[in-house]
Amino acid sequence: MTKKLEIIFMFLTIITFFIVLSVLVLAHELGHFMTARKFGVRAEEFGLGFPPRIFGWQVWRERGLKKIAESENIEMAVKATPLAGGSGIIEEIIVDEKKEVDEAFWVRKFRFIKGGREITQDEQKYGTVYSINWLPLGGFVKIKGENGEGENEPDSFVSRPIWQRAIMLSAGVIMNIVLAAVLISAGFMIGLPQALDGELSARAQVSDKKIQVVEVIKNTPAELAGLQIGDVIINIDNNNFSSYQELQNYVASNIGHKLTYKIKRGQDLSEAGIIPELMPETNRGGIGVAITETGIVSYPWYLAILEGVKTTVLLTWAIIVAFYELIKGLIFGAGVTADLSGPVGIATLTGQVARMGFVYLLQFTALLSINLAVINFFPFPALDGGRILFLIIEKIKRSPVKREVEGAIHNVGFALLMLLVLIVTFRDVAKFGDVFQNIWEKIF
């Protein structure tokens, strides 16, 4: 790949990562925002990106009147008042009565806010500030009372019943699950990559069948040859295979013989010479990979929605089980068996997936959205699940935990989360260091 293409690829990876991150976080914050508005809690600001603010605006409605009809009624009366001596006073009374019929309507008005200045008390009457901010790392919503202020004010979060607060806190997680269902449903409408080893609906349309690597075992011929998850095996020794079982049988029968694998990775084709050996896990010949048959699966739109929802539920449950096994392993001393990735790793993976095609990026974004939802629902301080845990405690003891104590616990939890992010980021940099070094050398 040329130096110019490497630069373009790097910037497209960064841009794609920020777009994906923004979509996920904005969907999450939109859930909080919509439910807060539904329950009459004031959302002070809804922002794209994180402060400092570049600019913002407020939109509100005012009642106006429009004249649609008018009538006029003129009446004249004469009043005579006699005086002494036979004279008198004659009064002419003219009544001019106008009637106007008005139609009430709402006028939408707009205010522009420049820079990151504080919104004054007087300006807050114009409603939520919608803002664009300098740090493109998702978004946020600032809800009145989320830190315990305004306890006696009806438009404050803390003044609402526990069940309403629980819904508002859960809404972000729910929106991420809904986003995943929408993305997967859209993917099934246009065609989504899927393993073909399970049962498919009779209405499913399958195209672009291929044999694909889904796992590479460490310290095996496959890893030494540089095979990666997602690689497509085109053929071996120019032999094409109709199923992955047929391919496995061919490899198993050639222990000790060098086989020429033709591999497709993204849009690139390459060859690798690999010698199969006896695998202790299976007690038969192999190179140390797990493979499956995949294809692009699509459905009619009405079935795509149903399949999208069903797939989202199954993926959510699978991710919950995976996290359960991860935490159980940590508690019982088994260590971290999963390959965790932080922001750097996710950004790198996003770039690799984006190169594979739009539907792969769609699928990857849906998986990230479900992961974000599951993690946020953990009963850990600073996360939505941790805040719901405090609501449960408040319900049981019939009084809230002291705001200072709860705030301190959430701050400690947030600090621990940031420490974890730094540790995982350090691992990512070490793991993907060769990737960054190659890009750096080709650019500079």
Contacts in CASP RR format, 6 or more apart in sequence:
PFRMAT RR
TARGET T0000
AUTHOR 0000-0000-0000
METHOD contacts of the structure
MODEL  1
MTKKLEIIFMFLTIITFFIVLSVLVLAHELGHFMTARKFGVRAEEFGLGF
PPRIFGWQVWRERGLKKIAESENIEMAVKATPLAGGSGIIEEIIVDEKKE
VDEAFWVRKFRFIKGGREITQDEQKYGTVYSINWLPLGGFVKIKGENGEG
ENEPDSFVSRPIWQRAIMLSAGVIMNIVLAAVLISAGFMIGLPQALDGEL
SARAQVSDKKIQVVEVIKNTPAELAGLQIGDVIINIDNNNFSSYQELQNY
VASNIGHKLTYKIKRGQDLSEAGIIPELMPETNRGGIGVAITETGIVSYP
WYLAILEGVKTTVLLTWAIIVAFYELIKGLIFGAGVTADLSGPVGIATLT
GQVARMGFVYLLQFTALLSINLAVINFFPFPALDGGRILFLIIEKIKRSP
VKREVEGAIHNVGFALLMLLVLIVTFRDVAKFGDVFQNIWEKIF
1 9 0 8 1.000
1 442 0 8 1.000
3 442 0 8 1.000
3 443 0 8 1.000
6 439 0 8 1.000
6 442 0 8 1.000
6 443 0 8 1.000
7 443 0 8 1.000
9 351 0 8 1.000
9 355 0 8 1.000
10 439 0 8 1.000
10 443 0 8 1.000
12 351 0 8 1.000
12 354 0 8 1.000
13 347 0 8 1.000
13 348 0 8 1.000
13 350 0 8 1.000
13 351 0 8 1.000
13 354 0 8 1.000
14 347 0 8 1.000
16 350 0 8 1.000
16 351 0 8 1.000
16 354 0 8 1.000
16 361 0 8 1.000
17 346 0 8 1.000
17 347 0 8 1.000
17 350 0 8 1.000
17 351 0 8 1.000
18 136 0 8 1.000
18 137 0 8 1.000
18 138 0 8 1.000
20 350 0 8 1.000
20 361 0 8 1.000
20 364 0 8 1.000
20 365 0 8 1.000
20 368 0 8 1.000
21 137 0 8 1.000
21 138 0 8 1.000
22 48 0 8 1.000
22 49 0 8 1.000
22 136 0 8 1.000
22 137 0 8 1.000
22 138 0 8 1.000
22 139 0 8 1.000
23 179 0 8 1.000
23 365 0 8 1.000
24 138 0 8 1.000
24 176 0 8 1.000
24 179 0 8 1.000
24 365 0 8 1.000
24 368 0 8 1.000
24 369 0 8 1.000
24 372 0 8 1.000
25 137 0 8 1.000
25 138 0 8 1.000
25 139 0 8 1.000
25 140 0 8 1.000
26 48 0 8 1.000
26 138 0 8 1.000
26 139 0 8 1.000
27 172 0 8 1.000
27 175 0 8 1.000
27 176 0 8 1.000
27 178 0 8 1.000
27 179 0 8 1.000
27 369 0 8 1.000
28 172 0 8 1.000
28 173 0 8 1.000
28 175 0 8 1.000
28 176 0 8 1.000
28 372 0 8 1.000
28 373 0 8 1.000
28 376 0 8 1.000
29 46 0 8 1.000
29 47 0 8 1.000
29 139 0 8 1.000
29 140 0 8 1.000
29 141 0 8 1.000
29 172 0 8 1.000
30 141 0 8 1.000
30 172 0 8 1.000
30 175 0 8 1.000
31 171 0 8 1.000
31 172 0 8 1.000
31 174 0 8 1.000
31 175 0 8 1.000
32 141 0 8 1.000
32 143 0 8 1.000
32 168 0 8 1.000
32 169 0 8 1.000
32 171 0 8 1.000
32 172 0 8 1.000
33 43 0 8 1.000
33 46 0 8 1.000
33 141 0 8 1.000
33 143 0 8 1.000
34 171 0 8 1.000
35 167 0 8 1.000
35 168 0 8 1.000
35 171 0 8 1.000
36 42 0 8 1.000
36 43 0 8 1.000
36 141 0 8 1.000
36 143 0 8 1.000
36 157 0 8 1.000
36 168 0 8 1.000
37 43 0 8 1.000
39 160 0 8 1.000
39 164 0 8 1.000
39 167 0 8 1.000
39 168 0 8 1.000
40 154 0 8 1.000
40 155 0 8 1.000
41 143 0 8 1.000
41 144 0 8 1.000
41 145 0 8 1.000
41 155 0 8 1.000
41 156 0 8 1.000
41 157 0 8 1.000
41 160 0 8 1.000
41 168 0 8 1.000
42 124 0 8 1.000
42 127 0 8 1.000
42 128 0 8 1.000
42 143 0 8 1.000
42 144 0 8 1.000
42 155 0 8 1.000
42 156 0 8 1.000
43 128 0 8 1.000
43 141 0 8 1.000
43 142 0 8 1.000
43 143 0 8 1.000
43 144 0 8 1.000
44 119 0 8 1.000
44 124 0 8 1.000
44 128 0 8 1.000
44 129 0 8 1.000
44 142 0 8 1.000
44 143 0 8 1.000
44 144 0 8 1.000
45 119 0 8 1.000
45 128 0 8 1.000
45 129 0 8 1.000
45 130 0 8 1.000
45 131 0 8 1.000
45 140 0 8 1.000
45 141 0 8 1.000
45 142 0 8 1.000
46 128 0 8 1.000
46 129 0 8 1.000
46 130 0 8 1.000
46 131 0 8 1.000
46 140 0 8 1.000
46 141 0 8 1.000
46 142 0 8 1.000
47 130 0 8 1.000
47 131 0 8 1.000
47 132 0 8 1.000
47 133 0 8 1.000
47 139 0 8 1.000
47 140 0 8 1.000
47 141 0 8 1.000
48 131 0 8 1.000
48 132 0 8 1.000
48 133 0 8 1.000
48 138 0 8 1.000
48 139 0 8 1.000
49 132 0 8 1.000
49 133 0 8 1.000
49 134 0 8 1.000
49 135 0 8 1.000
49 136 0 8 1.000
49 137 0 8 1.000
49 138 0 8 1.000
49 139 0 8 1.000
49 140 0 8 1.000
50 133 0 8 1.000
50 134 0 8 1.000
50 135 0 8 1.000
50 137 0 8 1.000
50 138 0 8 1.000
50 139 0 8 1.000
50 140 0 8 1.000
51 116 0 8 1.000
51 133 0 8 1.000
51 134 0 8 1.000
51 135 0 8 1.000
52 115 0 8 1.000
52 116 0 8 1.000
52 133 0 8 1.000
52 134 0 8 1.000
53 113 0 8 1.000
53 115 0 8 1.000
53 116 0 8 1.000
53 131 0 8 1.000
53 132 0 8 1.000
53 133 0 8 1.000
53 134 0 8 1.000
54 115 0 8 1.000
54 131 0 8 1.000
54 132 0 8 1.000
54 133 0 8 1.000
54 134 0 8 1.000
55 112 0 8 1.000
55 113 0 8 1.000
55 114 0 8 1.000
55 115 0 8 1.000
55 131 0 8 1.000
55 132 0 8 1.000
56 112 0 8 1.000
56 113 0 8 1.000
56 114 0 8 1.000
56 115 0 8 1.000
56 129 0 8 1.000
56 130 0 8 1.000
56 131 0 8 1.000
56 132 0 8 1.000
57 110 0 8 1.000
57 111 0 8 1.000
57 112 0 8 1.000
57 113 0 8 1.000
57 129 0 8 1.000
57 130 0 8 1.000
57 131 0 8 1.000
58 110 0 8 1.000
58 111 0 8 1.000
58 113 0 8 1.000
58 123 0 8 1.000
58 126 0 8 1.000
58 127 0 8 1.000
58 128 0 8 1.000
58 129 0 8 1.000
58 130 0 8 1.000
59 108 0 8 1.000
59 109 0 8 1.000
59 110 0 8 1.000
59 111 0 8 1.000
59 130 0 8 1.000
60 108 0 8 1.000
60 109 0 8 1.000
60 126 0 8 1.000
60 127 0 8 1.000
61 106 0 8 1.000
61 107 0 8 1.000
61 108 0 8 1.000
61 109 0 8 1.000
62 106 0 8 1.000
62 107 0 8 1.000
62 109 0 8 1.000
63 104 0 8 1.000
63 105 0 8 1.000
63 106 0 8 1.000
63 107 0 8 1.000
64 104 0 8 1.000
64 105 0 8 1.000
64 106 0 8 1.000
64 107 0 8 1.000
65 102 0 8 1.000
65 103 0 8 1.000
65 104 0 8 1.000
65 105 0 8 1.000
66 102 0 8 1.000
66 103 0 8 1.000
66 104 0 8 1.000
66 105 0 8 1.000
67 100 0 8 1.000
67 101 0 8 1.000
67 102 0 8 1.000
67 103 0 8 1.000
68 101 0 8 1.000
68 102 0 8 1.000
68 103 0 8 1.000
69 100 0 8 1.000
69 101 0 8 1.000
70 98 0 8 1.000
70 99 0 8 1.000
70 100 0 8 1.000
70 101 0 8 1.000
71 98 0 8 1.000
71 99 0 8 1.000
72 96 0 8 1.000
72 97 0 8 1.000
72 98 0 8 1.000
72 99 0 8 1.000
73 95 0 8 1.000
73 96 0 8 1.000
73 97 0 8 1.000
73 98 0 8 1.000
73 99 0 8 1.000
74 94 0 8 1.000
74 95 0 8 1.000
74 96 0 8 1.000
74 97 0 8 1.000
75 94 0 8 1.000
75 95 0 8 1.000
75 97 0 8 1.000
76 92 0 8 1.000
76 93 0 8 1.000
76 94 0 8 1.000
76 95 0 8 1.000
77 92 0 8 1.000
77 93 0 8 1.000
77 94 0 8 1.000
77 95 0 8 1.000
78 90 0 8 1.000
78 91 0 8 1.000
78 92 0 8 1.000
78 93 0 8 1.000
79 90 0 8 1.000
79 91 0 8 1.000
79 92 0 8 1.000
79 93 0 8 1.000
80 88 0 8 1.000
80 89 0 8 1.000
80 90 0 8 1.000
80 91 0 8 1.000
81 88 0 8 1.000
81 89 0 8 1.000
81 90 0 8 1.000
81 91 0 8 1.000
82 88 0 8 1.000
83 89 0 8 1.000
111 123 0 8 1.000
111 126 0 8 1.000
113 119 0 8 1.000
113 123 0 8 1.000
113 129 0 8 1.000
113 131 0 8 1.000
119 129 0 8 1.000
133 139 0 8 1.000
143 157 0 8 1.000
143 168 0 8 1.000
144 150 0 8 1.000
144 153 0 8 1.000
144 155 0 8 1.000
144 156 0 8 1.000
144 157 0 8 1.000
145 156 0 8 1.000
145 157 0 8 1.000
145 158 0 8 1.000
145 159 0 8 1.000
146 157 0 8 1.000
146 158 0 8 1.000
147 403 0 8 1.000
147 407 0 8 1.000
148 156 0 8 1.000
148 157 0 8 1.000
148 158 0 8 1.000
148 403 0 8 1.000
149 156 0 8 1.000
149 158 0 8 1.000
150 156 0 8 1.000
150 158 0 8 1.000
150 159 0 8 1.000
151 158 0 8 1.000
151 159 0 8 1.000
152 159 0 8 1.000
153 159 0 8 1.000
157 165 0 8 1.000
157 168 0 8 1.000
158 165 0 8 1.000
160 168 0 8 1.000
162 391 0 8 1.000
162 394 0 8 1.000
162 395 0 8 1.000
165 391 0 8 1.000
166 388 0 8 1.000
166 391 0 8 1.000
169 384 0 8 1.000
169 385 0 8 1.000
169 387 0 8 1.000
169 388 0 8 1.000
169 391 0 8 1.000
170 377 0 8 1.000
170 384 0 8 1.000
170 388 0 8 1.000
172 373 0 8 1.000
172 376 0 8 1.000
172 384 0 8 1.000
173 373 0 8 1.000
173 376 0 8 1.000
173 377 0 8 1.000
173 384 0 8 1.000
174 373 0 8 1.000
176 369 0 8 1.000
176 370 0 8 1.000
176 372 0 8 1.000
176 373 0 8 1.000
176 376 0 8 1.000
177 312 0 8 1.000
177 316 0 8 1.000
177 369 0 8 1.000
177 370 0 8 1.000
177 373 0 8 1.000
179 366 0 8 1.000
179 369 0 8 1.000
180 312 0 8 1.000
180 315 0 8 1.000
180 316 0 8 1.000
180 366 0 8 1.000
180 367 0 8 1.000
180 369 0 8 1.000
180 370 0 8 1.000
180 373 0 8 1.000
181 308 0 8 1.000
181 309 0 8 1.000
181 312 0 8 1.000
183 362 0 8 1.000
183 363 0 8 1.000
183 365 0 8 1.000
183 366 0 8 1.000
183 369 0 8 1.000
184 192 0 8 1.000
184 307 0 8 1.000
184 308 0 8 1.000
184 311 0 8 1.000
184 312 0 8 1.000
184 362 0 8 1.000
184 363 0 8 1.000
184 366 0 8 1.000
185 304 0 8 1.000
185 305 0 8 1.000
185 307 0 8 1.000
185 308 0 8 1.000
185 309 0 8 1.000
186 304 0 8 1.000
186 362 0 8 1.000
187 298 0 8 1.000
187 304 0 8 1.000
187 359 0 8 1.000
187 362 0 8 1.000
187 363 0 8 1.000
188 297 0 8 1.000
188 298 0 8 1.000
188 299 0 8 1.000
188 303 0 8 1.000
188 304 0 8 1.000
188 307 0 8 1.000
188 308 0 8 1.000
188 311 0 8 1.000
189 298 0 8 1.000
189 299 0 8 1.000
189 301 0 8 1.000
189 304 0 8 1.000
190 298 0 8 1.000
190 359 0 8 1.000
191 296 0 8 1.000
191 297 0 8 1.000
191 298 0 8 1.000
191 359 0 8 1.000
192 296 0 8 1.000
192 297 0 8 1.000
192 298 0 8 1.000
192 359 0 8 1.000
192 362 0 8 1.000
192 363 0 8 1.000
193 294 0 8 1.000
193 295 0 8 1.000
193 296 0 8 1.000
193 297 0 8 1.000
193 359 0 8 1.000
193 360 0 8 1.000
193 363 0 8 1.000
194 294 0 8 1.000
194 295 0 8 1.000
194 296 0 8 1.000
194 297 0 8 1.000
195 214 0 8 1.000
195 292 0 8 1.000
195 293 0 8 1.000
195 294 0 8 1.000
196 206 0 8 1.000
196 209 0 8 1.000
196 292 0 8 1.000
196 293 0 8 1.000
196 294 0 8 1.000
196 295 0 8 1.000
196 297 0 8 1.000
197 292 0 8 1.000
197 293 0 8 1.000
200 206 0 8 1.000
200 297 0 8 1.000
201 299 0 8 1.000
201 303 0 8 1.000
201 307 0 8 1.000
203 299 0 8 1.000
203 300 0 8 1.000
203 303 0 8 1.000
204 297 0 8 1.000
204 298 0 8 1.000
204 299 0 8 1.000
205 297 0 8 1.000
205 298 0 8 1.000
205 299 0 8 1.000
206 295 0 8 1.000
206 296 0 8 1.000
206 297 0 8 1.000
207 295 0 8 1.000
207 296 0 8 1.000
207 298 0 8 1.000
208 295 0 8 1.000
208 296 0 8 1.000
209 293 0 8 1.000
209 294 0 8 1.000
209 295 0 8 1.000
210 232 0 8 1.000
210 233 0 8 1.000
210 293 0 8 1.000
210 294 0 8 1.000
210 295 0 8 1.000
211 232 0 8 1.000
211 233 0 8 1.000
211 241 0 8 1.000
211 243 0 8 1.000
211 244 0 8 1.000
211 247 0 8 1.000
211 291 0 8 1.000
211 292 0 8 1.000
211 293 0 8 1.000
211 294 0 8 1.000
212 230 0 8 1.000
212 231 0 8 1.000
212 232 0 8 1.000
212 233 0 8 1.000
212 291 0 8 1.000
212 292 0 8 1.000
212 293 0 8 1.000
212 294 0 8 1.000
213 222 0 8 1.000
213 227 0 8 1.000
213 228 0 8 1.000
213 229 0 8 1.000
213 230 0 8 1.000
213 231 0 8 1.000
213 232 0 8 1.000
213 233 0 8 1.000
213 289 0 8 1.000
213 290 0 8 1.000
213 291 0 8 1.000
214 229 0 8 1.000
214 230 0 8 1.000
214 290 0 8 1.000
214 291 0 8 1.000
214 292 0 8 1.000
215 229 0 8 1.000
215 289 0 8 1.000
215 290 0 8 1.000
216 222 0 8 1.000
216 223 0 8 1.000
216 227 0 8 1.000
216 228 0 8 1.000
216 229 0 8 1.000
216 288 0 8 1.000
216 289 0 8 1.000
217 223 0 8 1.000
217 281 0 8 1.000
217 288 0 8 1.000
217 289 0 8 1.000
217 290 0 8 1.000
220 279 0 8 1.000
220 287 0 8 1.000
220 288 0 8 1.000
220 289 0 8 1.000
221 274 0 8 1.000
221 275 0 8 1.000
221 276 0 8 1.000
221 277 0 8 1.000
221 286 0 8 1.000
221 287 0 8 1.000
221 288 0 8 1.000
222 274 0 8 1.000
222 287 0 8 1.000
222 288 0 8 1.000
222 289 0 8 1.000
223 288 0 8 1.000
225 261 0 8 1.000
225 272 0 8 1.000
225 273 0 8 1.000
225 274 0 8 1.000
225 287 0 8 1.000
226 272 0 8 1.000
227 261 0 8 1.000
227 263 0 8 1.000
227 272 0 8 1.000
227 274 0 8 1.000
227 287 0 8 1.000
227 289 0 8 1.000
228 265 0 8 1.000
230 265 0 8 1.000
231 263 0 8 1.000
231 264 0 8 1.000
231 265 0 8 1.000
232 263 0 8 1.000
232 264 0 8 1.000
232 265 0 8 1.000
233 247 0 8 1.000
233 261 0 8 1.000
233 262 0 8 1.000
233 263 0 8 1.000
233 291 0 8 1.000
234 240 0 8 1.000
234 262 0 8 1.000
234 263 0 8 1.000
234 264 0 8 1.000
234 269 0 8 1.000
235 241 0 8 1.000
235 262 0 8 1.000
236 247 0 8 1.000
236 250 0 8 1.000
236 251 0 8 1.000
236 259 0 8 1.000
236 260 0 8 1.000
236 261 0 8 1.000
236 262 0 8 1.000
237 259 0 8 1.000
237 260 0 8 1.000
238 260 0 8 1.000
238 262 0 8 1.000
239 250 0 8 1.000
241 247 0 8 1.000
241 250 0 8 1.000
243 293 0 8 1.000
244 291 0 8 1.000
244 292 0 8 1.000
244 293 0 8 1.000
247 291 0 8 1.000
248 286 0 8 1.000
248 291 0 8 1.000
251 259 0 8 1.000
251 276 0 8 1.000
251 285 0 8 1.000
251 286 0 8 1.000
251 287 0 8 1.000
252 276 0 8 1.000
252 284 0 8 1.000
252 285 0 8 1.000
252 286 0 8 1.000
254 276 0 8 1.000
255 276 0 8 1.000
255 277 0 8 1.000
255 278 0 8 1.000
255 285 0 8 1.000
255 286 0 8 1.000
256 275 0 8 1.000
256 276 0 8 1.000
256 277 0 8 1.000
257 275 0 8 1.000
257 276 0 8 1.000
258 273 0 8 1.000
258 274 0 8 1.000
258 275 0 8 1.000
259 273 0 8 1.000
259 274 0 8 1.000
259 275 0 8 1.000
259 276 0 8 1.000
259 287 0 8 1.000
260 271 0 8 1.000
260 272 0 8 1.000
260 273 0 8 1.000
261 271 0 8 1.000
261 272 0 8 1.000
261 273 0 8 1.000
261 274 0 8 1.000
262 269 0 8 1.000
262 270 0 8 1.000
262 271 0 8 1.000
263 269 0 8 1.000
263 270 0 8 1.000
263 271 0 8 1.000
263 272 0 8 1.000
266 355 0 8 1.000
266 356 0 8 1.000
267 355 0 8 1.000
274 287 0 8 1.000
275 287 0 8 1.000
276 285 0 8 1.000
276 286 0 8 1.000
276 287 0 8 1.000
277 285 0 8 1.000
277 286 0 8 1.000
277 287 0 8 1.000
278 284 0 8 1.000
278 285 0 8 1.000
278 286 0 8 1.000
279 285 0 8 1.000
279 286 0 8 1.000
279 288 0 8 1.000
296 359 0 8 1.000
298 304 0 8 1.000
299 307 0 8 1.000
312 366 0 8 1.000
312 370 0 8 1.000
315 366 0 8 1.000
315 367 0 8 1.000
315 370 0 8 1.000
316 370 0 8 1.000
316 373 0 8 1.000
316 374 0 8 1.000
319 370 0 8 1.000
319 371 0 8 1.000
319 374 0 8 1.000
320 374 0 8 1.000
322 338 0 8 1.000
323 374 0 8 1.000
323 375 0 8 1.000
323 378 0 8 1.000
325 337 0 8 1.000
326 336 0 8 1.000
326 337 0 8 1.000
326 338 0 8 1.000
328 334 0 8 1.000
329 335 0 8 1.000
329 336 0 8 1.000
329 337 0 8 1.000
330 336 0 8 1.000
340 424 0 8 1.000
340 427 0 8 1.000
341 349 0 8 1.000
341 424 0 8 1.000
341 428 0 8 1.000
342 421 0 8 1.000
342 424 0 8 1.000
342 425 0 8 1.000
342 428 0 8 1.000
343 421 0 8 1.000
343 425 0 8 1.000
343 428 0 8 1.000
344 425 0 8 1.000
344 428 0 8 1.000
344 429 0 8 1.000
344 432 0 8 1.000
345 428 0 8 1.000
345 431 0 8 1.000
345 432 0 8 1.000
346 368 0 8 1.000
348 428 0 8 1.000
348 432 0 8 1.000
348 435 0 8 1.000
349 364 0 8 1.000
350 361 0 8 1.000
350 364 0 8 1.000
353 360 0 8 1.000
353 361 0 8 1.000
353 364 0 8 1.000
354 360 0 8 1.000
354 361 0 8 1.000
375 383 0 8 1.000
376 383 0 8 1.000
376 384 0 8 1.000
376 385 0 8 1.000
377 383 0 8 1.000
377 384 0 8 1.000
377 385 0 8 1.000
377 388 0 8 1.000
378 385 0 8 1.000
378 386 0 8 1.000
379 385 0 8 1.000
379 386 0 8 1.000
379 388 0 8 1.000
379 389 0 8 1.000
380 386 0 8 1.000
380 413 0 8 1.000
380 417 0 8 1.000
381 409 0 8 1.000
381 410 0 8 1.000
381 412 0 8 1.000
381 413 0 8 1.000
381 414 0 8 1.000
382 410 0 8 1.000
382 411 0 8 1.000
382 413 0 8 1.000
382 414 0 8 1.000
382 417 0 8 1.000
383 417 0 8 1.000
387 410 0 8 1.000
390 400 0 8 1.000
390 401 0 8 1.000
390 406 0 8 1.000
393 401 0 8 1.000
394 400 0 8 1.000
394 401 0 8 1.000
400 406 0 8 1.000
429 436 0 8 1.000
END
